[in-house]
Amino acid sequence: MPRYKILIEYDGAPFWGWQYQDKGPSVQGALEDAVKAMTGQDVRVNGAGRTDAGVHALGQVAHIDLAKDYRADRVRDALNAHLRPHPIGVLSAEIVPDTFDARFSATKRHYIYRIVNHRANLALKAGHAWRVPRVLDVEAMQDAAQVLIGKHDFTTFRDTECQAKSPEKTLDTLDVTRDGDEVNITTSARSFLHSQV
């Protein structure tokens, strides 16, 4: 049974998050429907992480186990065809050893938050950035962010329903940079708590 690693991007606006749930559409559910349309089988799509409702992804890794051996480019193309009209794209697919696990093989996860720092309403970046009309002091934000780098107890940053055994996580990077009128906050770690980022 070959295992495929797939790299996907998606607009999270119409979804209740990554994980399949009864209350509304999920990215995982749309992908599993596409796999079923392609193979005729119910196959679980395992993601590297579980994004919350409305969160977008530029490079989410997942894996699937298929009963038949397909060329990786055919898997990519077939999934893309069956995902229409969902705002999900399969960027690549590759056959990987069955020891690969999208969640547990991940060595780092990255998040980026975009703030558009101008007075005009958002038009093209609506739903993909947060507008803050007053000028932000990016240098002060960067200095403050450095306090959070390293291993800390992030209890106050996690959801009350977070099931992690420990509230301690190690934040590898947290950077605040300006690019014109856009302020980008980027962070990376091996893992995050539910609602930490």
Contacts in CASP RR format, 6 or more apart in sequence:
PFRMAT RR
TARGET T0000
AUTHOR 0000-0000-0000
METHOD contacts of the structure
MODEL  1
MPRYKILIEYDGAPFWGWQYQDKGPSVQGALEDAVKAMTGQDVRVNGAGR
TDAGVHALGQVAHIDLAKDYRADRVRDALNAHLRPHPIGVLSAEIVPDTF
DARFSATKRHYIYRIVNHRANLALKAGHAWRVPRVLDVEAMQDAAQVLIG
KHDFTTFRDTECQAKSPEKTLDTLDVTRDGDEVNITTSARSFLHSQV
1 65 0 8 1.000
1 66 0 8 1.000
1 67 0 8 1.000
1 98 0 8 1.000
2 65 0 8 1.000
2 66 0 8 1.000
2 68 0 8 1.000
2 69 0 8 1.000
2 70 0 8 1.000
2 95 0 8 1.000
3 63 0 8 1.000
3 64 0 8 1.000
3 65 0 8 1.000
3 95 0 8 1.000
3 96 0 8 1.000
3 97 0 8 1.000
3 98 0 8 1.000
3 100 0 8 1.000
4 63 0 8 1.000
4 64 0 8 1.000
4 65 0 8 1.000
4 66 0 8 1.000
4 70 0 8 1.000
4 72 0 8 1.000
4 75 0 8 1.000
4 93 0 8 1.000
4 94 0 8 1.000
4 95 0 8 1.000
4 96 0 8 1.000
5 61 0 8 1.000
5 62 0 8 1.000
5 63 0 8 1.000
5 93 0 8 1.000
5 94 0 8 1.000
5 95 0 8 1.000
5 96 0 8 1.000
5 100 0 8 1.000
5 102 0 8 1.000
6 61 0 8 1.000
6 62 0 8 1.000
6 63 0 8 1.000
6 64 0 8 1.000
6 75 0 8 1.000
6 76 0 8 1.000
6 79 0 8 1.000
6 90 0 8 1.000
6 92 0 8 1.000
6 93 0 8 1.000
7 59 0 8 1.000
7 60 0 8 1.000
7 61 0 8 1.000
7 90 0 8 1.000
7 91 0 8 1.000
7 92 0 8 1.000
7 93 0 8 1.000
8 27 0 8 1.000
8 31 0 8 1.000
8 57 0 8 1.000
8 59 0 8 1.000
8 60 0 8 1.000
8 61 0 8 1.000
8 62 0 8 1.000
8 88 0 8 1.000
8 89 0 8 1.000
8 90 0 8 1.000
8 91 0 8 1.000
9 56 0 8 1.000
9 57 0 8 1.000
9 58 0 8 1.000
9 59 0 8 1.000
9 60 0 8 1.000
9 88 0 8 1.000
9 89 0 8 1.000
9 91 0 8 1.000
10 27 0 8 1.000
10 56 0 8 1.000
10 57 0 8 1.000
10 60 0 8 1.000
10 86 0 8 1.000
10 87 0 8 1.000
10 88 0 8 1.000
10 89 0 8 1.000
11 56 0 8 1.000
11 87 0 8 1.000
11 88 0 8 1.000
12 27 0 8 1.000
12 51 0 8 1.000
12 53 0 8 1.000
12 54 0 8 1.000
12 55 0 8 1.000
12 56 0 8 1.000
12 57 0 8 1.000
12 87 0 8 1.000
13 54 0 8 1.000
13 56 0 8 1.000
13 87 0 8 1.000
13 127 0 8 1.000
14 25 0 8 1.000
14 86 0 8 1.000
14 87 0 8 1.000
15 24 0 8 1.000
15 25 0 8 1.000
15 26 0 8 1.000
15 27 0 8 1.000
15 30 0 8 1.000
15 53 0 8 1.000
15 54 0 8 1.000
16 23 0 8 1.000
16 24 0 8 1.000
16 25 0 8 1.000
16 26 0 8 1.000
16 53 0 8 1.000
17 26 0 8 1.000
17 27 0 8 1.000
17 50 0 8 1.000
17 51 0 8 1.000
17 52 0 8 1.000
17 53 0 8 1.000
17 54 0 8 1.000
17 55 0 8 1.000
18 26 0 8 1.000
18 27 0 8 1.000
18 28 0 8 1.000
18 47 0 8 1.000
18 49 0 8 1.000
18 50 0 8 1.000
18 51 0 8 1.000
18 60 0 8 1.000
19 26 0 8 1.000
19 28 0 8 1.000
19 50 0 8 1.000
20 26 0 8 1.000
20 28 0 8 1.000
20 29 0 8 1.000
20 32 0 8 1.000
27 51 0 8 1.000
27 57 0 8 1.000
27 60 0 8 1.000
27 88 0 8 1.000
28 45 0 8 1.000
28 47 0 8 1.000
29 45 0 8 1.000
30 83 0 8 1.000
30 86 0 8 1.000
30 88 0 8 1.000
31 45 0 8 1.000
31 62 0 8 1.000
31 79 0 8 1.000
31 83 0 8 1.000
31 88 0 8 1.000
32 42 0 8 1.000
32 43 0 8 1.000
32 44 0 8 1.000
32 45 0 8 1.000
33 82 0 8 1.000
34 78 0 8 1.000
34 79 0 8 1.000
34 82 0 8 1.000
34 83 0 8 1.000
35 41 0 8 1.000
35 43 0 8 1.000
35 45 0 8 1.000
35 64 0 8 1.000
35 66 0 8 1.000
35 79 0 8 1.000
35 82 0 8 1.000
36 42 0 8 1.000
36 43 0 8 1.000
37 82 0 8 1.000
38 75 0 8 1.000
38 78 0 8 1.000
38 79 0 8 1.000
38 82 0 8 1.000
39 66 0 8 1.000
39 67 0 8 1.000
39 68 0 8 1.000
41 66 0 8 1.000
41 67 0 8 1.000
43 64 0 8 1.000
43 65 0 8 1.000
43 66 0 8 1.000
44 64 0 8 1.000
44 65 0 8 1.000
45 62 0 8 1.000
45 63 0 8 1.000
45 64 0 8 1.000
46 62 0 8 1.000
46 63 0 8 1.000
46 64 0 8 1.000
46 101 0 8 1.000
46 102 0 8 1.000
46 103 0 8 1.000
47 60 0 8 1.000
47 61 0 8 1.000
47 62 0 8 1.000
47 63 0 8 1.000
47 102 0 8 1.000
47 103 0 8 1.000
48 60 0 8 1.000
48 61 0 8 1.000
48 62 0 8 1.000
48 102 0 8 1.000
48 103 0 8 1.000
48 106 0 8 1.000
48 109 0 8 1.000
49 60 0 8 1.000
49 102 0 8 1.000
49 103 0 8 1.000
49 106 0 8 1.000
49 109 0 8 1.000
51 57 0 8 1.000
51 60 0 8 1.000
52 195 0 8 1.000
56 128 0 8 1.000
58 112 0 8 1.000
59 91 0 8 1.000
61 102 0 8 1.000
61 106 0 8 1.000
62 102 0 8 1.000
63 96 0 8 1.000
63 100 0 8 1.000
63 101 0 8 1.000
63 102 0 8 1.000
65 98 0 8 1.000
66 75 0 8 1.000
70 78 0 8 1.000
72 92 0 8 1.000
72 93 0 8 1.000
72 94 0 8 1.000
72 95 0 8 1.000
73 93 0 8 1.000
75 90 0 8 1.000
75 93 0 8 1.000
76 90 0 8 1.000
76 91 0 8 1.000
76 92 0 8 1.000
76 93 0 8 1.000
79 89 0 8 1.000
79 90 0 8 1.000
79 93 0 8 1.000
80 89 0 8 1.000
80 90 0 8 1.000
83 89 0 8 1.000
83 90 0 8 1.000
106 190 0 8 1.000
106 191 0 8 1.000
107 190 0 8 1.000
108 172 0 8 1.000
108 188 0 8 1.000
108 189 0 8 1.000
108 190 0 8 1.000
109 188 0 8 1.000
109 189 0 8 1.000
109 190 0 8 1.000
109 191 0 8 1.000
109 192 0 8 1.000
110 186 0 8 1.000
110 187 0 8 1.000
110 188 0 8 1.000
111 186 0 8 1.000
111 187 0 8 1.000
111 188 0 8 1.000
111 192 0 8 1.000
111 197 0 8 1.000
112 184 0 8 1.000
112 185 0 8 1.000
112 186 0 8 1.000
113 130 0 8 1.000
113 184 0 8 1.000
113 185 0 8 1.000
113 186 0 8 1.000
114 125 0 8 1.000
114 128 0 8 1.000
114 129 0 8 1.000
114 130 0 8 1.000
114 182 0 8 1.000
114 183 0 8 1.000
114 184 0 8 1.000
114 185 0 8 1.000
115 129 0 8 1.000
115 130 0 8 1.000
115 131 0 8 1.000
115 132 0 8 1.000
115 136 0 8 1.000
115 182 0 8 1.000
115 183 0 8 1.000
115 184 0 8 1.000
115 185 0 8 1.000
116 122 0 8 1.000
116 125 0 8 1.000
116 129 0 8 1.000
116 130 0 8 1.000
116 131 0 8 1.000
116 132 0 8 1.000
116 181 0 8 1.000
116 182 0 8 1.000
116 183 0 8 1.000
117 132 0 8 1.000
117 133 0 8 1.000
117 135 0 8 1.000
117 136 0 8 1.000
117 178 0 8 1.000
117 181 0 8 1.000
117 182 0 8 1.000
117 183 0 8 1.000
118 131 0 8 1.000
118 133 0 8 1.000
118 181 0 8 1.000
119 133 0 8 1.000
121 131 0 8 1.000
122 129 0 8 1.000
122 131 0 8 1.000
129 182 0 8 1.000
132 183 0 8 1.000
136 183 0 8 1.000
138 176 0 8 1.000
138 177 0 8 1.000
138 178 0 8 1.000
138 183 0 8 1.000
141 176 0 8 1.000
141 183 0 8 1.000
141 185 0 8 1.000
142 175 0 8 1.000
142 176 0 8 1.000
142 177 0 8 1.000
145 174 0 8 1.000
145 175 0 8 1.000
145 176 0 8 1.000
145 185 0 8 1.000
146 174 0 8 1.000
148 171 0 8 1.000
148 174 0 8 1.000
149 171 0 8 1.000
149 172 0 8 1.000
149 173 0 8 1.000
149 174 0 8 1.000
150 170 0 8 1.000
150 171 0 8 1.000
150 172 0 8 1.000
151 168 0 8 1.000
151 169 0 8 1.000
151 170 0 8 1.000
152 168 0 8 1.000
152 169 0 8 1.000
152 170 0 8 1.000
152 171 0 8 1.000
153 167 0 8 1.000
153 168 0 8 1.000
154 167 0 8 1.000
154 168 0 8 1.000
154 169 0 8 1.000
154 193 0 8 1.000
154 196 0 8 1.000
155 167 0 8 1.000
157 193 0 8 1.000
157 195 0 8 1.000
157 196 0 8 1.000
158 164 0 8 1.000
158 167 0 8 1.000
158 193 0 8 1.000
158 194 0 8 1.000
158 195 0 8 1.000
158 196 0 8 1.000
159 193 0 8 1.000
159 194 0 8 1.000
159 195 0 8 1.000
161 194 0 8 1.000
162 193 0 8 1.000
162 194 0 8 1.000
162 195 0 8 1.000
163 194 0 8 1.000
164 193 0 8 1.000
164 194 0 8 1.000
167 193 0 8 1.000
169 189 0 8 1.000
169 191 0 8 1.000
169 192 0 8 1.000
169 193 0 8 1.000
169 196 0 8 1.000
170 189 0 8 1.000
170 190 0 8 1.000
171 187 0 8 1.000
171 188 0 8 1.000
171 189 0 8 1.000
172 188 0 8 1.000
172 189 0 8 1.000
172 190 0 8 1.000
173 186 0 8 1.000
173 187 0 8 1.000
173 188 0 8 1.000
174 185 0 8 1.000
174 186 0 8 1.000
174 187 0 8 1.000
175 184 0 8 1.000
175 185 0 8 1.000
175 186 0 8 1.000
175 187 0 8 1.000
176 183 0 8 1.000
176 184 0 8 1.000
176 185 0 8 1.000
177 183 0 8 1.000
177 184 0 8 1.000
177 186 0 8 1.000
178 184 0 8 1.000
187 197 0 8 1.000
END
